[in-house]
């Protein structure tokens, strides 16, 4: 029988030579390996569907029934043994959510959708949905405001980041930090085509 569970995917190894009971453990190792090699899931849900070959889901924040006790874990169906196999994610783990059509990244608290690019034709307030997003400001009309909410209302973790690309050519992009000083990112001039905005700490944002 295996003696050790590895830290990353909880794969079992160090089987004793000649020991019984290899099948279930080895089957489950392969299910976990397959689930994370090119990770994609059907959706995120709290209740397990009927098991079927190849099913993979993210468990929601309130798992129940067969998903009870496995909040936010990746669930993969082991068809040979007719059980759900669960893997606890490490911070930074990423999967593709087929239902959303977006990647999600585990930030230690939730599976955050990662928007790839947002063509923004109006003012915008930053939220968790914009983790890693590239916000493209429109090429016509007035300058657009990108509002970064203050700490008490943003729920954004340290290290949260997004990009802004100024396609206006002439219009500046104004950054408004609600209730705070602008901390050096008050505006993006026409000659500064892109900025990376990072939350460095409580009510502290930096740009590069």
C-alpha angles and dihedrals in degrees: 000000000000117000103193139046114210118232101233108050097001090244113171120235143158094071115185114248111256094008122144124237099054097130101070094042095046092045090053092047089057093047090054092045092050092047093056102034093080098003117209131145134197094231145308116275142157098217123060116238122220107293118256136164113284098010116150126173140166110239112232127232093272106043116183138181110006089359094053113127093017102089114169094001125128110253120204124181116238100208095186093057098027096233138115114250116209130205122192109222125233118224109278095030111144133200135174113244108211093196093055096035088226140101117253125208125202109231096181093267108046143358100261119204112237112216110208099203135348121199099211119199096171142034115298137201116213118240138161089279088071097060106140092355125148107220111203112202114216123261098231138050130026129334115284128229120231105196121204108197122226122262097263092062109026104073087198116148125231108272093034108146144178138172132234122201118196109214094164096098093207109021120088121229111233120212114206118194105197111236093351140091114265092246094213099310099090095130144355113230122219090255091056103072100179141019133190110215118201132183103230098178144319107343089343123122129173133190135207 
